């Protein structure tokens, strides 16, 4: 059996820029908590960074094909369920001060009813990224895609609230999701029917089902580059549309 740790983390890769990826990796590894990082690589070719591959706090898994975000994240569920107390799902294009991880863990420890916590998210220029939202209807996804009916979009993003204060949103964007491992395991991680997109909204619904809450905690923040690829590439648009169909068939 592997040593118990306080926190595990997973970053799913797909042909990432190494400079950005290293920022995410070392942001997490800087925490003083006992930790282990899983790099799950869906890329077309494996990593060759020997320093990363030799790091004892990193496990590198090359999948040899693109499994999608959900299935790749779920590969390590059996390993972390007895190993870590907290589990972080992290995007490869993020960076942050390592001490925020400890503060978020402490907040989770204080709240038995909370299964998931997330910080505020900022763009690289320091502007706010609206990362929490209400559960969408099909209409909401359409108007967001077409950038119509902005009042409705703002309401969906809780812009009518003071988002400088912690609160319990319906859904949280998936770039930095910190779970209690026991709850992540209880809901069986992400629904693998989603190849890409809407898996973060779906997992928030699954948390509702087990009677737990999600906490938005803007007292700390991270930087997320937020690559807007979905509107540029037809294949990614297809993934988005396909995930939306699966989501509404499942939950409506």
C-alpha positions, 0 to 999 in steps of 0.5 A: 500500500502506498503512503497516505497523503493529505491531498492528491491532484490530477491534471489531464494533458492534451498536447499542452504548452510545456511552459504553461503546464510547468506553472500548474505543476509547480503551483501545486507541488509548492504546497506544504501539505503531503501530496501526490500529483497524477499527470494523465496524458491523452496527448499524441506523443508522451512527455519527455521532460526527465525531471518531471518523470523522475519526480517521486511526487508525480505519477505519469500515465500515458494513455496512448490515445485520447480518452477524453477528460472524464475517463482520464480523470477517473483512471486514478479513483481506485488509487486515491480512495484509500490514499488521500483525504482531498483530491484536486482536479486541475487544468494545465493552464492554471497558476496560483500561490501554493498557500491557497491550497492549504486555506481551501483544505482548511475551509473544507475541513470546517464544513462537513456538508461541503463536498467541493470547494473552488476559488475565484478565477482571474484572467492573466490580466487580473480581470475576473472570470465568471466561474460559477453559474446556475444550472443551464437550460437548453435555451441558456446554452444557445444564448450563451453561444450566440451572445444574446440576451445578456441580462439572462447570461448575467443572472446565470453567472450570479452577477447580481450577487456580491461575488466577493463573498463565499456562497453556495452556487449550483455549478462551478467551472472545472479548472480548479475543483477541490473535493473531499476524496470520499465524496469524489469516490462516492459519486464515482468521479466524472460521468465518462459519457462526457468526452469533453465539456459539461462534465463539471456541471454534471458532477455538481448535479451528482453532488446534489444527489448525495445531499452535499454542497459546493462552496465558492470561496473567493477569498483566494484566487487562481489565474486561468488562461481559458483557451476559447477553443470550442468556438473555433474548431468544429470538432470541439463544437461537436463535443460541446453539442454532444455533451449538451445532448447527454446532459439534458437527456440525463437530468431533464 
